[in-house]
Amino acid sequence: MLKDPLFLLVAAACLGVALILALGISTFGKEGAENGKRANKFMRWRIYAQFGAVIVILAFVTIHKQFGGQ
């Protein structure tokens, strides 16, 4: 499965979401109005990244279901 490029894309998308989440959570812990705005921006990016990750995961599952996967 590690040779499947779509699986690697799924893994990269999930890691990207986790990274954005970690950045957002770490920014919430800091004081200041600017950090609050930055944390909200990270969380907004996380939603977009999660949407992309879900689309990639659904494509992976659909393709492997139709073609038997390898």
C-alpha positions, 0 to 999 in steps of 0.5 A: 500500500505504501507504493500507492500514490493515492494512499501517500496523498491521503497520508500527506493530507491527514498529516497536513490537517494535524499540523495545522491543528497543532499550530492553531492549538498552540496559538490559542495558548498565547495571550493577545488579540493578534494571537486570537485572530491568528488562531482563528485563521489556523482553525479556518485553514484546518476546516479547508484542509479537512474538507480536502482530506475527506475528498481525497479519502473518499476518492481513495476508497472509491477507486479501491472499491471499483478496481480492487485496489493493489 
